[in-house]
Amino acid sequence: MTGLGPTAADGARSRVRSPRLPYLFVAVSILLTALGAALAVANGDPLIGGFNADMIIVGTVYAAVGGLLATRVPDNRLGPIFLAAAWLFAMTFVLDEYTVYGAITAPGSLPAAGLAAWAGQWLWIPANSLLLCAVPLLFPDGHLPSPRWRPVAVLVSIGVAFEVATAAIALWPLVDDPAGATIADPSTVPGVIGWLASIGQITLFIIAPIVALSAVVIRYGRSRGAVRQQMRWFTAAVVVLVVTVIGDELAGQVVPGAQGLVSAVGFLLLPIALGMAVLRYRLWDLDRLVSRTVGWAIVTGLLLAVFAGAVVLLQAVLAPFTQENTLAVAASTLVAFALFQPLRRRVQRAVDRRFDRARYDGQRTVDAFAERLRNDVDLVSLRSSLAATADQAVRPSGTGLWLREGLR
């Protein structure tokens, strides 16, 4: 009897074909990003730092992580969300640089520069909403925390669609004046449309992210085991992103050319961390990563302080003997180099005690056993001590010890 439903062979063929579509989206996103970078170079815009660096990272790294998730965990919606966000941001990058080239760099050289200016000023809104709202709502399994969140997701979607519609209407004059895209803001448009656009911006950038992050807090409180560890990865990634964004503002005040470099690190690490959490790759190494990151940050700060202080001090001491500061810089470098290893060991030990306590306690247990091993020669005592050390250090479900016949 012949049925109308899909056969096993059809399912096998669909499973073979399905990975090609994510790879296609990844390739298109990377090609669009490369095109946007080429136009930026033609416009004389720097690729390192600022908006361009963020767009290159989103268009490539986010696309790669999205493609990996879409192929490895096809039932999880986060893969397609990352791919869609990367594709939309890549399109925004291309349209913005296309507008600058066709309206400012070489006016009239490219067709439809006004239409590109108009589309590029609102196309990023749905892309931004995917990362700010959809990812927190659906992380880590691609589903809402519970069916009760469906009305919330619908309201957030309506708010995003409202912001996209009002921004597109408010920015329509850019079709005739593409050069105005560099300062376009739909909320500044006079009249009802500008007022509605302001409401849409408040909804998109304040209300919707708060609602989405509340879902993260609720899911974290209910989670256990691996899910709790995934939520910890999410929290750590967001904290790193916030810190780098704040640090980017501070770096921009000190070194204007560094604007965008620090935040790019956060944008780069966010998709990698979330991808590792969803795939559960090295999921339980978060404490070790946090400990190493904090340790290296403290060591770097201390060495920079030592280096700067030594340079100032040695310049004051050597000023009567030399007119240049080369000797002071060289001596300060040697001092910092000599302090690196002992400082790193002491700082890392102190940081491990706070952020990676399990490893710290395990290492102390192993060190204590090694100290006893130097003086204990009784085989029976060593066997019981070794089993006790292994149980205390790694907490296995069971332990066993086998010795060669000649050692018994």
Secondary structure, DSSP 8 states (H G I E B T S, - for coil): ---SS--HHHHHHHHHHTTHHHHHHHHHHHHHHHHHHHHHHHTT--SSSHHHHHHHHIIIIIHHHHHHHHHH-TT-THHHHHHHHHHHHHHHHHHHHHHHIIIIISTTSSTTHHHHHHHHTTTHHHHHHIIIIIHHHHTTTTS-SSGGGHHHHHHHHHHHHHHHHHHHHHTGGGGT-GGGGGG--GGGSSSHHHHHHHHHHHIIIIIHHHHHHHHHHHHHHH--HHHHHHHHHHHHHHHHHHHHHHHHHHHHHH-GGGTTHHHHHHHHHHHHHHHHHHHTTTGGGHHHHHHHHHHHHHHHHHHHHHHHHHHHHHHHHHTTT-SSSHHHHHHHHHHHHHHHHHHHHHHHHHHHHHH-HHHHHHHHHHHHHHHHHHH---HHHHHHHHHHHHHHHH--S-------GGG-
